[in-house]
Amino acid sequence: MYIYEPDFQDPYRELQVSMNFYRDLVERLRFWDLMEFVNYLSARDGVDWALEQIGRENADPTILAEIATLDAKLRANTDYLIHELELYKHIRRDEPEKYWWWYLDGSKLNHPPETGETARATWQLAQAMPAAVAEERAAYETTPHEE
């Protein structure tokens, strides 16, 4: 079972730091590689944890509005995350379903594909691709240098 562990026990400080990371993640979304993105995406968990501690009704409306905007931008990039970054293909997920940002692909997989399965698929792909092999070694020729 997944339990978020905050970096700060003060939920206001956790919210501030998590928002900084989440904001950076979404605003520069196509800048990150897969591993960096996964590390930054956990900041959204921190935002949610802090809001639960504070109480959403007690949270600054400006922050809530910014979270809604960032969430919308993240959702708008679902195709990029699934097809280009392939985020959900390689991560293990056991976060609660309410943490929707981990499940934008609609899947509930709890683990990445097994290593044997991935190796088998790669081997099959390699077998299907024609290999270009030189029939004979080309002669090495030099051109005299004129001065």
C-alpha positions in Angstrom: 0.0 0.0 0.0 1.3 3.4 -1.0 1.7 6.0 1.8 3.1 9.4 0.8 6.0 10.5 3.1 6.4 14.3 3.1 9.7 16.0 3.2 8.3 18.5 5.7 5.9 17.9 8.6 4.6 21.4 8.2 1.9 21.0 5.5 2.2 24.6 4.4 5.9 24.2 3.8 5.3 20.9 2.0 2.7 22.6 -0.2 5.0 25.4 -1.0 7.9 23.1 -2.0 5.7 20.6 -3.8 4.0 23.3 -5.8 7.4 24.6 -6.9 8.3 21.2 -8.2 4.9 20.5 -9.7 4.8 24.0 -11.4 8.3 23.4 -12.9 7.3 19.9 -14.0 4.2 21.1 -15.9 5.6 24.3 -17.3 8.7 22.5 -18.7 6.9 19.2 -19.3 8.7 18.3 -22.6 12.1 19.1 -21.1 12.3 16.1 -18.7 13.4 12.6 -19.5 11.4 9.6 -18.2 13.2 9.2 -14.8 13.2 13.0 -14.1 9.5 13.2 -14.9 8.6 10.3 -12.6 10.6 12.0 -9.8 8.9 15.3 -10.3 5.4 13.8 -10.7 5.6 12.7 -7.1 5.4 16.4 -6.2 1.8 16.2 -7.2 1.4 13.6 -4.4 2.9 16.2 -2.0 0.4 18.8 -3.1 -2.4 16.5 -2.4 -1.0 15.4 1.0 -0.6 19.0 2.1 -4.1 19.9 1.0 -5.5 17.0 3.0 -3.6 18.1 6.1 -4.6 21.8 5.7 -8.1 21.1 4.5 -9.0 22.2 1.1 -11.6 24.6 2.5 -8.7 26.4 4.4 -6.3 26.5 1.4 -5.6 29.8 -0.4 -8.0 30.0 -3.3 -5.2 31.3 -5.5 -3.2 28.1 -4.9 -6.3 26.0 -5.6 -6.8 27.8 -8.9 -3.2 27.4 -9.9 -3.4 23.6 -9.1 -6.5 23.4 -11.3 -4.6 25.1 -14.1 -1.6 22.9 -13.8 -3.7 19.8 -13.6 -5.5 20.8 -16.8 -2.2 21.3 -18.5 -1.0 17.9 -17.4 -4.1 16.2 -18.6 -3.9 18.1 -21.9 -0.5 16.4 -22.5 -1.8 12.9 -21.9 -0.9 11.7 -25.4 2.6 13.0 -25.1 3.1 11.2 -21.8 1.7 7.9 -23.0 3.0 7.7 -26.6 6.2 9.8 -26.7 7.6 9.7 -23.2 6.0 6.3 -22.7 5.8 7.2 -19.0 3.2 4.5 -18.0 4.9 1.7 -19.8 7.9 1.6 -17.5 6.7 2.5 -14.0 5.4 0.5 -11.1 2.2 2.0 -9.7 0.6 1.3 -6.4 -0.7 4.8 -5.7 -4.3 5.3 -4.7 -6.7 5.7 -7.6 -7.6 9.2 -6.5 -4.0 10.1 -7.5 -5.2 10.3 -11.1 -1.9 11.7 -12.4 -0.4 8.2 -12.1 -3.2 6.7 -14.2 -3.6 9.0 -17.2 -3.3 6.0 -19.5 -6.4 4.4 -18.0 -4.5 1.4 -16.8 -4.2 0.0 -13.3 -1.0 -1.9 -13.9 1.1 -2.3 -10.7 4.3 -3.2 -12.4 6.3 -2.7 -15.6 6.4 -5.5 -18.1 8.5 -8.5 -17.0 12.1 -8.4 -18.2 11.6 -11.7 -20.1 8.6 -10.3 -21.8 10.4 -7.2 -22.9 13.5 -9.1 -24.1 11.2 -11.5 -26.0 9.4 -8.6 -27.8 12.8 -7.0 -28.6 14.1 -10.2 -30.1 11.0 -10.8 -32.2 11.3 -7.2 -33.5 15.0 -7.7 -34.4 14.2 -11.0 -36.2 11.6 -9.3 -38.3 13.9 -6.5 -39.5 16.0 -7.3 -42.5 19.7 -7.0 -41.9 22.0 -5.3 -44.4 25.2 -7.3 -44.8 28.0 -6.3 -47.2 28.7 -9.1 -49.7 32.4 -8.2 -49.9 34.7 -5.7 -48.3 35.1 -2.5 -50.3 38.7 -1.7 -51.3 40.3 1.2 -49.5 41.4 3.8 -52.0 43.4 6.8 -51.5 43.7 9.8 -53.7 47.2 11.3 -54.0 47.5 14.7 -52.5 48.8 17.3 -54.9 50.7 20.2 -53.6 
